[in-house]
Amino acid sequence: MLNKSKSFITQGIVIKRSNVGETDKVVTFITQDHGKLVGIAKGVRSLKSSKRAHLEPGNLVKIFVIETKSMPIITQTSLLDPVQSSTRSSLADIRSLSQILEVFDRLFMEGDGDQKAYLQALKLREAVLIDRSHNRIQPLLSDLIEYLGYQNFTETPHHSILDYVAEITERKMKSFEYLRVK
């Protein structure tokens, strides 16, 4: 019997990860070619794994994937643009990054690759990591939401763009409840 596995290389932003078994992780990416990609990284939690630091949320990575009948397997990753340690040391910066990543997770669909939406997500990630200015982040997020086919945020009765995303996706956002910083 022939094994008809298909492999590809793409670039993406790590959105979230969760532990599976003793040494594996299920990792979610936003990619330029495949939209939201959920795959399993085998052995990444073992102490000898060289790719364990690459799969932290917010990192921009090059991903080597093998498609299988069930879940794609992440065979290798290389770090293109890490989230700086200065961002990880500030609770307010971690909050901003986690909120944007949760918005990406909610708005992007699996298998729906869109180059322009991915580039807008990259700009938004950069604005959160480097500028940290709400004056730049809000318009970028509003543009992304509108590009993805939803109503412009300014034309809605919502006071917060994040409340609007929660209504669009019909799921309450998790990141605000436990990461409030004054």
N, C-alpha and C positions, 0 to 999 in steps of 0.2 A: 504494500500500500504506500502510495506517495504522500509525503508530507507537504502540503501546499501552504506553507507559511509565507507571509509577505512582510518584508521589512522596509522601513523608511527612516529617514532622518529629518527632523524638524527642529524648530526653535520655539521656545515657549516660556511663559511665566508660571512659576509654581504657585498654585492657588491654595491648595490645602493638602494635607496628608494624614493618614490614619494607620495605626498599627494593625497588622494582620498576622496571626501566628507568632512564632518566636523571633523570626528574623526578617519578615517581609513588611512592606508598606504599600498601601494603595495611595497613589498620588494623582492629584487632579491638576492639569495644566490648561492654560489658554494658549493655543498654538496658532501660527500664521496660516497653516494649511488645513487643519482639521477641526478648527473651533475648539470647543472644550474636549479635552482628551483625558480619560480616566484609565490609568494603567497600573500594573503591579510591578514594584521594584523588588525583585527577589534578593534576599540576603543583605539588604541595605542596612539593617539594624545590627548586624554583627560588628564586633569591634574592629575587625580587619578591613571593613568595607571602605573603599576609597571614595565612593560617591555619596556617603551619608550626609556630608555637609552641603552638598549641592542641592539637595531636595528640601531646603528650608523655604517656607512661604515668602513670596516676594522676589526670589532670585530669578534671574533670566538665564536659562540654560539651553544648551543644544542637547537634543534628546534622540537616542537611537532606540527604535521600537520594532518589535516583532509582533505582527497581528496574529492572533490565534482565534480559535472558534469562540472562546469565551472572552476573557479580558486581555487586552494588549499587554505585552511584557516589556518593561523598560530595561533594556540590557546595559545601557551605558549613558552617562550624562557628562557634559563638560560645562563648567561655569563660564558664562559670558559676562554677566554683570551682577555681582553680589549685592545684597542689602548690607550696607556698611554697619559696623559695630556701633557707631555713634547713633544710628537710628534705633538699634536694638536696646540701647541703654536708656532711652527716654520713653516713659510710659505713654505720653501724648503721641509720639511718633509711631509707636507700635499700634496704638489705637487707630490712628489714621490709616496706616497700612492695612490692618486687619479689616477695617470697614470697607476699603476699596476692594480688597481681595474677595470679600463676601459679596459685594455688589457684582463683581465680575462673575463669580460662581453662579449667582442667580440669573444674570442677564444673558450669558452666553449659552448656546446649546451644543450638545455633543454632535460631532460630525458636520457642523455647519461652519466651514472655514470661510472667513471673510477677511481679506487682507487689510482693507481700510479700517474695519472695526478693531482688528488686532493692533494696527499702528496707533489708533486713538487710545487703546488700552495701554500701550507702551508709553505714550506721552503722559497719560494720567499717572502711571506708576512713577515716572520720572519726576513729575510735579510733586507727588507725595513725598518722594525720597529726598529730593534736592531743594525745591523751593519752599515747601511746607506752607504755602500761602493759599488760604481759602479763596482769595480773589482769583487765583488761576485754576484751582481745582474744581470749583463749582461750575464754571462755564464748560470746562472740558468734560466733566461728567454729564452735564446737561446735553452737550453735543453728542456724546456717545449714546445716550438714551434715545435721543431723537433719531440718530442714524439707524439704530436698531429697530425703528418703526413705531416707537411709542410717542405719545403726545409730548409737546414741549413742556418742561416743568413749569415755566413761568405762566402758562395758560391753565394751570391746575389750582385747586383751592388749598393745596398742601403747603405747610409752612417749612417743611424740610424736604430736601431732595431724597433723603434716605427713607422718609415715610412714604414718599411716592414710589420708590423701588419696592418697598414692602407691599404696597397695594398692588402694583403691577404683577408681582410674583405670587401674590396671595399667601405669603408666608412672612411671619414676623422676623425681623432681622435679629440675629443673636448677639452680634458684637457690641451693640450699644448698652445692653443691660449690665454687663459685667465689666465694661471698660469705660467708666465715666471719669473724666479728669477735668478738674476746674482750673 
